[in-house]
Amino acid sequence: MKKFYSTAILCTLVTLLHAKEGMWIPSLLGAVYDDMQAYGLKLTQEDLYSVNHSSVKDAIVLFGGGCTAEIVSNEGLLFTNHHCGFDYVQFHTTLQHDYLKDGFWAMNHTEELVCNGLSVVFIVRMDDVTDRMRKGIAPGMAQKDVDAILTANRKLIEEEYKTNNPGLGLQLKAFNYGNQYFAMVTKTYNDVRLVGAPPSAVGKFGGDTDNWVWPRHTGDFSVFRIYANKDNEPAGYSKDNVPFKPAHFLPISMDGAHEGDFSMVYGFPGRTDHLLTSYAVDYVMNKSNPMRIGMRDKTIAIMAERMRSSDALRIKYAAKQSDVANAWKKWKGQQIGLTNFRALDQKKKFEADFSAGTKTKDFASYGKVLQKLDSLYKLMEPHAIAREAFVEYVYYGPELFNFAYKFNDLVNNYDTLQAKGKLQSTIDVLKADARLFYKDFDLDTEIAIYEALTPLYRSAQTIRNMSGINDKPELLPVFDDSDLNMIVAGKSIFQDSTLLIAMLNSFGKKSVKKIRNDYFYSNAVDMFNNYNKVTVPRYRELQSQIDYYMQQYTEATALMFPGDSWADANSTLRISFGKVEGSEPRDGEVYKYYTTSDGILEKYYTQNPDFELNPRLIELFQKKSYGAYADNGELRICYTGSNHTTGGNSGSPALNGKGELTGINFDRSWESTMSDITYNPEICRNIMVDVRYVLWVIDVYAGAGYLLNEMTLVRK
């Protein structure tokens, strides 16, 4: 009895520890629901996810395609992160109305700002269609036959869903490399308006210095509103649209989150890779991350120096610098975490156990899976490097190549567009794109980034060419001073918005020739053509083969090592849960689970420009003017929990056991960034801004307390 009792306790502890890890599909919570209750959840599974009545899922939206937001009022009011709404704040910012520096607050509905291109997506329901997708697939079937069956089955399912769900969208996604499939029925609203954003001294407090680290004091939030037509249905922007009426909105806890409390993050995590083999992890740690970090090191340093030189450049490059720096610092932290916690060794040990298992009769058919994956990753490496270098250079480096390539359709199809009567509309779109592009463009900054990154890009592409592959390389012409001289001497039509717009206003056949011979356009065409026709096809071909064997590998591991398992994040709706708690990430370091406004002042006094404050904030903090938002005389700013999160969880609601909003998820600690690949429950912590600080900024600092009248504020 004593032995059985000890074993039972051990199993329970292991289950609870494991339950912290994972991003769980809301419609399949049965496997972990008991654990969630043990942690402190008071809601039923139907409360969390239901198709037949309103539930918490109806208050969660995919925001802008890459973040999460939550509805907090019966008038469609949304909370998300400041960095998620940053592009829209920056778009409306001018030297006369510096919303980045000063913040923005609409004091009524008519002052809310239209955000063209911004949408939010609701999940209507999630259907498991695994059996239908894999119907006809037999063990040992060749990859080409599996692919053909999946393609045919997908087409049938998509046609059925579109017929039976008019006006709704569909996302049909694979989970666990195709061991499971879900059809997500969606509803998209396209009229979303900016209601409020704090000044950068709140929303970006800490800047790159504090990004991905703890302790944190960032008020990373912004406020938007969904609009609908008079029937509460999606509609494009119209002055006649009205605030959206949600099926559910989140009540807000005024009691906050305290150590040991249940904590749940509900949102759209972007991507994790916890199922990767050691071959893939080795590539990430020793090839991919070092290359991408090195390229962004250069870009960030140049942008930072230029932005410090003038307010105009600060505004132009604020959103760009933020986009480039976010992943850059994450990759740096990920490198540290993966190295310190010997992720590669862990993977190799697991694979050794797996290989031993395949020597038994039950799993002998999986015996060559790891060997196949090893060979494929060796073949993939040069193509993956070429692909990632292209992305870093073209999308996060010098901007004129990517912009010039937008003219490809006009140049190549001029006669066809003219014959179809589409020439002028195509030119009008390009003029609109040009106005947006040059609004935030600076030639001197462009030249500096071009000069710094081109040798790195060429070097990365050379790796592929030296691997014995006879493909045409995606190389720029040899980089030398003449290239820079050509740019500086004004030889490109794309370096000057006035010249470009003037040409578009009187566009003709001669203009086509001028663009075709332009330095940036001609090189952009070469790079994109080689990327799209050489690198991408070969990369996808190899990735498809890797996925084929990874499907078998993950299938085998689930059978060989049974227990609760979760599917890697893939931008679908998920729940993670844990506790509000601090951590001890390194020897001698103990992190408290929350920070206060006192820490904001302490950082401000260091005179680091990332910790700048404005006079009003300093005065309010010094006077401790916390209003109704204090907790034992403190204004709490951020707190940490053991929720498993990743990119895409930015803006996700942090909920207590009753489903009340206690915070807004926005980051992880630096040592936690490894959790995309390997998760350590003792170390990994997500970071949330305390919702009471959000309300304090809205009410006390900004004077927009009228917004709180829409919300349901709850106290014990």
Secondary structure, 3 states (H helix, E strand, C coil): CHHHHHHHHHHHHHHHHHHHCCCECHHHCCCCHHHHHHHCCCCCHHHHCCCCCCCHHHHEEEECCCEEEEECCCCCEEEECCCCCHHHHHHCCCCCCCHHHHCEECCCHHHCEECCCCCEEEEEEEEECHHHHCCCCCCCCCHHHHHHHHHHHHHHHHHHHHHHCCCCEEEEEEEHHHCEEEEEEEEEECEEEEEEECCHHHHCCCHHHHCCCCCCCCCCCEEEEEEECCCCCCCCCCCCCEECCCCCCCCEECCCCCCCCEEEEEECCCCCCCCCCHHHHHHHHHHHHHHHHHHHHHHHHHHHHHHHHCHHHHHHHHHHHHHHHHHHHHHHHHHHHHHHCCHHHHHHHHHHHHHHHCCCHHHHHHCCHHHHHHHHHHHHHHHHHHHHHHHHHHHHCCCHHHHHHCCHHHHHCHHHHHHCCCHHHHHHHHHHHHHHHHHCCCHHHHHHHHHHHHHHHHHHHHHHHCCCCCCCCCCCCCCCHHHHHHHHCCCCHHHCHHHHHHHHHCCCHHHHHHHHCCHHHHHHHHHHHHHHHHHHHHHHHHHHHHHHHHHHHHHHHHHHCCCCCCCCCCCCCEEEEEEECCECCCCCCCECCEEEHHHHHHHHCCCCHHHCCCHHHHHHHHCCCCHHHCECCECEEEEEECCCCCCCCCCCEEECCCCCEEEEEEEECHHHHHHHCCCCCCCCCEEEEEHHHHHHHHHHHCCCHHHHHHCCEECC
